[in-house]
């Protein structure tokens, strides 16, 4: 049984394909189109489906659309309809900007938005240029698509992406994002093969939308730059936490309420893009982060009491806040905390596919997410052919790990293109830029190379069996962080050895790797340790100038030749720039 999952309503369009409980493929549309986040999250783009990602997933399975048994769309437009309505009545105001938003977040453009979503099956049939190449598609009709189409609650898709992917048979579930249809936060429990949502918080109360509003106020792009605010927070002090508690108040039963922020009235004029940061900006970011963490602890405390579970799994865009995640794991009441690596909206494609597959099969679970390498890959033969066609000087490496480690030990910065690419926003050793952590100047070099703000940290990757010797696991026998979604303190006696990856607050956003997860990546770390005594490398995403992470050999070479990268290790081949 093949189940195709699709996320397309807002941003981070993506597709995933599940066969009998096993995930075959998952990818974001931006990796193919090179348009960051796939599209902007506005009503006029709701019709756009992740056509390229769908085609990739079907190709990975050797299938075409007519062979798909279920199509799970991670949004249910009917949940936006007034009670009693079964079909949308599209009536647009002539001047929507004057119509404003309703008390529960209703937009004057909702009728157009709903119309696009309701007609998504038609868009899939008529708008996809890829799968229609097959003569086996003759006779595919709209009825065929509609018969297989399932609209799934957006937050249920988030929830399923956590509890059906986590390595737990039983767990509490928490999802937090900007918004779904109406829901912004959900609490649940997966036990004995069944999932029950215990509680939800609806618009206009939203942690994600508050973080977006502050992101915009601080001069960043909302819906894409929230992680920059998280990084900036470490440079400030939470001096405005009282003011943010007036904006975001805690409620009984794990709840919270959002009140009008009126940021300019409270804190003065907003920062404009390109202006320098002052202490006020840093303190605002720090105060927002402080109150977010405090709210998350409040919610998880109640959820632990309600479920009695010692395990927590999370999803939703807010769950990409690795500082908050670490606070929940360190100071919360759960023994184990797991976050789905594509926690943002892209992950709802995975959750929708997993949930519909699980329901139609009647269980059991057949898969757990041990790694995120679910995207496209290219063989050495394909890479070599492209290098020859490009008329580039290159050579095949006898031992990729050893020779790449030698370059890294010489303080060279490498593009690293290996195997299937990652699903989700983090580069995890398949499409990465790698460097030595030994020199504190490396962080500035990498930020300059990628045209990033100078306050942005870079992250370390470490062999899992060496992690507790370098990072504070709070007494745990090991650190398991394969998805780079938690921060850990750098051990004080190691700080001078890996200064490039130590943030101003003494933490690092750690990725751990085992050899069974990514053999070549692990071997590279071992080879670097042999030369330097340090089993840690800097790992940041293989992209420059704000573009999406590279996907194809062409993407990798374009990024390499248009940036100050020193060398590119692509498959078993090395490309270097002339001296």
C-alpha positions in Angstrom: 0.0 0.0 0.0 1.4 3.4 -1.1 0.5 6.5 0.7 1.6 9.9 -0.5 1.8 12.8 2.0 1.6 16.4 0.9 2.2 19.7 2.7 1.3 22.8 0.7 -1.1 25.1 2.4 1.4 27.6 3.9 5.2 27.3 3.6 7.8 24.6 3.4 6.0 22.6 0.8 7.0 19.0 0.9 6.1 15.4 0.0 6.6 12.0 1.6 5.9 8.5 0.5 5.1 5.5 2.8 4.8 1.9 1.7 3.2 -0.5 4.3 4.4 1.6 7.2 8.0 2.1 5.9 9.0 5.6 4.8 10.6 5.4 1.3 11.3 9.1 0.7 10.6 12.6 1.9 11.8 16.0 0.6 11.0 19.7 0.6 10.1 21.4 -2.7 12.6 24.2 -2.1 15.5 21.8 -2.7 14.3 21.3 -6.3 13.0 24.7 -7.3 15.7 26.7 -5.3 13.0 29.0 -4.0 13.5 29.3 -0.2 10.7 27.7 1.8 9.0 26.7 -1.5 6.8 29.8 -1.5 5.5 32.5 0.7 2.7 31.6 3.2 0.1 33.8 1.6 -3.4 32.9 0.3 -2.4 33.6 -3.3 0.1 30.7 -3.3 -2.0 28.1 -1.6 -2.7 26.4 -4.9 1.0 25.5 -5.5 1.7 21.9 -4.8 5.2 20.4 -4.3 5.3 18.9 -7.8 9.0 18.2 -7.9 9.1 16.6 -4.4 6.1 14.5 -5.4 7.8 13.3 -8.5 11.0 12.5 -6.6 9.1 10.4 -4.0 7.2 8.5 -6.7 10.4 7.9 -8.7 12.1 6.6 -5.6 9.3 4.0 -5.3 9.3 3.2 -9.0 5.7 4.2 -9.1 3.4 6.7 -10.7 0.4 8.6 -9.3 -2.1 6.1 -10.6 -0.5 3.5 -8.4 -0.9 5.5 -5.1 -3.6 4.1 -2.8 -4.0 7.2 -0.6 -3.1 10.8 -0.9 -2.9 12.5 2.5 -3.1 16.3 2.4 -1.9 17.9 5.7 -4.7 20.4 6.0 -8.5 20.3 6.3 -10.2 23.3 4.7 -13.6 22.3 6.1 -12.3 23.1 9.6 -12.2 26.7 8.5 -15.8 26.8 7.4 -18.6 28.3 9.6 -20.7 25.6 11.3 -23.3 24.1 9.0 -21.4 25.0 5.7 -20.2 22.0 3.6 -18.8 23.9 0.7 -17.0 27.3 0.6 -18.8 30.3 -0.8 -16.0 32.4 -2.3 -17.0 36.1 -1.8 -14.0 38.4 -1.7 -14.2 41.9 -0.2 -13.2 44.6 -2.7 -10.7 46.1 -0.3 -9.5 43.2 2.0 -6.9 45.3 3.6 -9.7 47.4 5.2 -11.7 44.4 6.2 -9.1 43.4 8.8 -8.8 40.2 10.7 -11.5 38.6 12.8 -11.1 38.0 16.6 -10.1 34.3 16.0 -7.6 35.1 13.3 -10.0 34.9 10.3 -8.5 36.6 7.3 -10.6 38.5 4.7 -8.7 36.3 2.1 -9.9 33.0 3.7 -12.5 32.4 1.0 -9.8 32.4 -1.7 -7.5 30.3 0.5 -10.2 27.7 1.1 -11.1 27.6 -2.5 -7.5 26.8 -3.5 -7.4 24.0 -0.8 -10.7 22.5 -1.8 -9.5 22.3 -5.4 -6.1 20.8 -4.5 -7.0 17.4 -6.1 -7.7 19.2 -9.4 -4.4 21.0 -9.1 -2.6 17.7 -8.6 -4.2 16.1 -11.7 -3.9 19.1 -14.0 -0.9 20.9 -12.7 1.8 18.3 -12.3 4.1 18.1 -15.4 6.2 15.2 -14.2 4.1 12.1 -13.7 2.1 12.7 -16.8 5.2 11.7 -18.8 4.2 8.1 -18.3 1.9 6.4 -20.8 0.5 4.5 -17.8 -1.2 7.7 -16.7 -3.7 7.6 -19.5 -7.2 7.5 -18.1 -6.3 9.0 -14.7 -9.3 11.1 -13.8 -10.3 13.6 -11.1 -12.6 11.0 -9.6 -9.6 8.7 -9.2 -7.7 11.4 -7.3 -10.7 12.4 -5.2 -11.4 8.8 -4.2 -7.9 8.5 -2.8 -7.7 12.0 -1.3 -7.8 12.5 2.5 -7.7 15.9 4.2 -6.1 15.7 7.5 -6.1 18.2 10.4 -2.9 20.2 10.2 -2.0 19.6 13.9 -2.9 15.9 13.7 -0.3 15.7 10.9 2.2 17.4 13.2 1.3 15.1 16.0 1.5 11.9 13.9 4.9 13.1 12.5 6.1 12.8 16.1 4.4 9.8 17.7 4.6 7.6 14.6 8.3 8.5 14.0 9.6 8.6 17.5 11.4 5.5 18.9 8.7 5.1 21.6 5.7 2.8 21.7 4.1 5.1 24.2 4.6 8.9 24.7 3.1 12.2 25.6 2.8 14.5 22.5 3.2 18.3 22.3 2.9 20.3 19.1 3.4 24.1 18.9 3.4 26.3 15.8 2.0 29.5 14.3 -1.3 28.1 13.3 -3.1 25.3 11.6 -6.7 25.6 10.6 -7.6 27.1 14.0 -5.3 25.2 16.4 -1.9 26.5 17.4 -0.9 24.1 20.2 -2.0 20.6 21.0 -1.5 18.1 23.8 -1.9 14.3 23.4 -1.0 10.8 24.4 0.0 7.9 22.2 -0.6 4.6 24.1 -1.5 1.0 23.2 -1.4 1.8 19.5 -3.9 4.7 19.7 -3.6 8.4 19.8 -5.9 10.7 21.9 -5.7 14.5 21.8 -6.2 15.7 25.3 -6.3 19.5 24.8 -5.8 22.1 22.2 -5.2 25.9 22.2 -6.7 27.8 19.3 -6.2 31.2 17.6 -5.6 34.0 18.4 -3.4 32.5 21.1 -0.2 31.3 19.5 3.4 31.0 20.6 4.5 30.8 17.0 2.7 33.9 15.9 4.1 35.8 18.9 7.6 34.8 18.0 6.9 35.8 14.4 5.7 39.2 15.5 8.9 39.9 17.5 11.0 38.5 14.6 9.4 41.1 12.4 9.8 43.9 15.0 13.5 43.1 15.2 13.9 43.6 11.5 14.0 40.0 10.4 11.8 38.1 8.0 8.9 36.5 9.9 8.1 32.8 9.1 11.7 32.2 8.2 14.2 34.1 10.5 12.9 33.1 14.0 16.1 31.1 14.6 18.1 34.3 14.3 16.1 35.7 17.2 16.9 32.6 19.2 20.6 33.1 18.5 20.5 36.9 19.3 18.8 36.1 22.6 22.0 34.7 24.1 23.6 38.2 23.8 21.0 39.9 25.9 19.4 39.8 29.3 15.7 39.0 30.0 15.1 42.5 31.4 11.6 42.7 29.7 10.3 39.4 31.0 7.6 41.2 33.0 6.4 43.0 29.9 6.3 39.7 27.9 4.4 38.1 30.8 1.7 40.7 30.2 1.6 39.7 26.6 1.8 36.0 27.2 0.1 34.8 30.4 0.0 31.3 31.9 -3.4 29.7 32.3 -4.7 26.7 34.3 -4.4 23.2 32.9 -1.2 23.9 31.0 -2.7 26.7 29.0 -1.6 30.1 28.0 -3.3 33.3 26.6 -1.9 35.8 24.2 -2.8 39.4 24.6 -2.2 42.3 22.2 1.6 42.8 22.0 1.7 46.4 20.8 5.5 46.1 20.7 6.2 49.6 19.4 4.2 51.1 22.3 6.0 48.9 24.9 9.5 49.0 23.6 9.9 51.9 21.2 10.3 52.0 17.4 11.1 48.7 15.6 14.5 47.9 14.1 14.7 48.3 10.4 16.5 45.7 8.3 20.2 46.5 8.0 20.3 48.7 11.1 22.8 47.7 13.9 21.6 45.9 17.0 21.6 47.7 20.3 21.2 46.3 23.8 17.5 46.9 23.7 17.1 44.6 20.7 19.2 41.9 22.4 17.2 42.1 25.6 13.9 41.9 23.8 15.1 38.7 22.1 16.3 37.3 25.4 13.1 38.2 27.2 11.0 36.6 24.5 13.1 33.4 24.7 12.9 33.3 28.5 9.1 33.6 28.5 8.8 30.9 25.7 10.9 28.5 27.8 8.9 29.3 30.9 5.6 28.6 29.0 6.9 25.4 27.5 7.9 24.1 31.0 4.4 25.0 32.3 2.8 23.1 29.5 5.0 20.0 29.8 4.5 19.9 33.6 0.7 19.6 33.1 1.1 17.1 30.2 3.3 14.8 32.3 0.6 14.8 35.1 -2.2 14.2 32.6 -0.5 11.3 30.7 1.7 9.8 33.4 4.2 9.2 30.6 8.0 9.5 31.1 8.5 10.2 27.4 7.7 13.3 25.3 7.8 13.7 21.6 7.3 17.1 19.9 6.7 18.7 16.5 5.5 22.0 15.1 7.7 24.9 14.0 8.3 26.1 17.6 9.9 22.7 18.4 12.8 23.7 16.2 13.8 26.1 19.0 16.7 24.0 20.2 17.4 26.2 23.3 13.8 25.6 24.5 14.1 21.9 23.7 17.2 21.7 25.9 15.4 23.5 28.7 12.5 21.0 28.5 14.9 18.1 28.6 17.0 19.5 31.4 14.5 21.1 33.7 11.2 19.4 32.7 9.8 16.2 34.2 10.2 13.9 31.2 13.0 11.3 31.2 13.3 11.3 27.4 12.5 14.1 24.9 12.4 13.4 21.2 11.8 16.1 18.5 11.0 15.2 14.9 13.8 16.7 12.8 11.4 18.2 10.1 9.3 19.7 12.9 8.1 22.6 10.9 5.3 22.4 8.3 7.4 20.2 5.9 7.1 17.4 8.5 3.3 17.4 8.2 3.7 15.7 4.8 5.5 12.9 6.6 3.0 12.9 9.5 -0.1 12.8 7.2 1.3 9.9 5.2 2.3 7.9 8.3 -1.1 8.5 9.9 -3.3 7.5 6.9 -1.1 4.5 6.3 -1.3 3.5 10.0 -5.1 3.9 10.0 -5.8 2.1 6.8 -3.5 -0.8 7.7 -4.8 -0.9 11.3 -1.3 -0.8 12.6 1.2 -1.9 13.8 4.0 0.7 13.6 6.7 -0.6 11.2 9.3 2.2 11.3 11.1 4.7 13.6 13.1 7.7 12.5 16.7 6.8 13.2 18.1 9.3 10.7 16.8 12.0 8.3 18.5 10.8 5.1 15.3 10.5 3.0 16.0 12.7 0.1 17.7 12.4 -3.4 21.1 10.8 -3.8 23.6 10.5 -6.7 25.9 7.6 -7.5 29.6 8.1 -8.1 29.0 7.3 -11.8 26.4 10.1 -12.0 28.7 12.5 -10.2 31.7 11.6 -12.4 29.7 12.0 -15.6 28.6 15.5 -14.5 32.2 16.5 -13.5 33.4 15.4 -16.9 30.6 17.3 -18.7 31.5 20.4 -16.7 35.1 20.2 -17.8 36.4 20.6 -14.3 39.7 19.3 -12.9 39.0 16.7 -10.2 40.4 13.5 -8.8 39.0 10.3 -7.3 40.0 9.8 -3.7 41.5 6.6 -2.5 40.2 7.1 1.0 37.5 9.8 1.3 37.5 10.1 5.0 41.3 10.2 5.5 42.0 12.7 2.7 39.1 15.0 3.6 40.3 14.9 7.3 43.8 16.0 6.1 42.3 19.0 4.4 40.2 19.9 7.4 43.3 19.6 9.7 44.9 22.2 7.4 42.0 24.6 8.3 40.4 24.2 4.8 36.6 24.7 4.6 35.0 21.9 2.6 31.7 21.4 0.9 30.6 17.9 1.8 28.1 16.2 -0.6 27.4 12.5 0.3 24.5 10.0 0.0 20.8 10.8 0.4 20.1 14.4 1.4 18.5 15.3 4.7 14.8 15.9 5.2 14.2 19.0 7.4 16.0 22.3 7.8 19.3 20.9 9.4 22.3 19.8 7.5 23.3 16.5 9.1 26.3 15.3 7.1 24.8 14.7 3.7 24.8 18.3 2.3 27.1 20.1 4.8 29.9 22.6 4.9 32.5 21.2 7.3 35.5 22.9 9.0 37.8 22.5 11.9 36.6 23.8 15.3 40.1 24.4 16.6 40.5 28.1 15.7 38.0 30.6 17.2 38.2 32.7 13.9 36.5 29.8 12.0 33.0 31.0 13.1 33.6 34.4 11.6 35.1 32.9 8.4 32.0 30.7 8.0 29.5 33.5 8.7 31.4 35.6 6.1 31.4 32.8 3.6 27.6 32.3 4.0 26.8 36.0 4.3 25.3 35.6 7.7 25.0 37.9 10.7 28.1 37.9 12.8 26.3 36.9 16.0 25.1 33.6 14.5 26.8 30.5 16.0 28.0 27.4 14.1 27.3 23.9 15.3 29.5 20.9 16.1 29.1 17.3 15.1 30.7 14.7 17.3 30.9 10.9 17.4 28.2 9.7 19.7 30.6 7.5 21.7 32.8 10.6 22.3 30.1 13.2 23.0 30.1 13.1 26.8 33.9 13.8 26.9 33.3 17.1 25.2 29.7 18.2 26.1 27.8 18.2 29.4 25.3 15.4 29.3 24.1 16.2 32.9 25.3 12.9 34.2 23.9 10.8 31.4 26.0 7.9 30.2 25.7 9.1 26.6 24.3 12.0 24.5 22.1 11.0 21.6 21.3 14.0 19.4 21.3 12.9 15.7 19.1 15.8 14.5 20.9 18.8 16.0 17.8 19.9 18.0 19.2 20.4 21.5 22.0 22.6 22.9 24.5 21.3 25.5 27.1 23.1 27.5 30.7 22.7 26.2 32.7 21.2 29.1 34.8 23.9 30.6 38.1 22.1 30.1 37.3 21.5 26.4 36.3 25.1 25.6 39.7 26.2 24.4 40.0 23.2 22.2 36.8 23.8 20.2 36.2 27.6 20.4 34.6 27.9 17.0 31.5 26.0 18.0 31.0 27.5 21.5 28.3 30.1 21.6 28.6 33.2 23.8 26.5 31.5 26.5 28.9 28.5 26.6 26.5 26.2 24.7 26.6 24.4 21.4 23.9 23.0 19.2 25.2 19.4 19.0 24.8 16.7 16.4 25.9 13.2 17.4 26.5 10.5 14.8 27.0 6.7 15.0 28.7 4.7 12.3 25.5 2.8 11.5 23.7 6.1 10.8 26.3 7.6 8.4 29.5 5.6 8.0 31.5 8.0 5.9 30.7 10.9 8.1 31.7 9.0 11.2 34.9 7.8 9.6 35.7 11.4 8.8 35.4 12.4 12.4 37.6 9.5 13.5 40.2 10.5 10.9 40.2 14.1 12.1 40.5 12.9 15.7 43.5 10.8 14.7 45.2 14.0 13.4 44.2 16.5 16.0 43.0 14.6 19.1 39.5 16.3 18.6 36.6 14.1 17.4 34.5 17.3 16.6 33.9 19.2 13.4 32.0 22.3 12.6 28.9 21.4 10.5 26.7 24.0 8.8 24.3 23.7 5.9 25.8 23.6 2.4 24.3 26.8 1.1 25.3 30.4 0.6 23.6 33.8 0.1 20.4 32.6 1.8 19.7 30.0 -0.8 18.2 26.5 0.0 20.5 23.7 0.9 22.1 22.2 -2.2 20.4 19.1 -3.6 22.1 18.1 -6.9 25.7 18.0 -8.1 25.0 21.0 -10.2 23.8 22.9 -7.1 26.9 21.9 -5.2 29.3 23.0 -7.9 27.5 26.3 -8.4 27.7 27.0 -4.6 31.3 25.9 -4.5 32.5 28.2 -7.4 30.5 31.2 -6.2 31.7 31.1 -2.6 35.1 31.1 -0.8 34.9 27.3 -0.1 38.4 25.8 -0.4 37.4 22.3 -1.7 34.4 20.1 -2.5 34.2 16.5 -1.6 31.4 15.2 -3.7 30.9 11.4 -3.5 34.3 9.9 -3.9 35.7 12.9 -5.8 37.6 16.0 -4.8 37.4 19.4 -6.6 39.8 22.1 -5.5 40.2 25.7 -6.7 43.4 26.8 -8.4 45.9 28.3 -6.1 
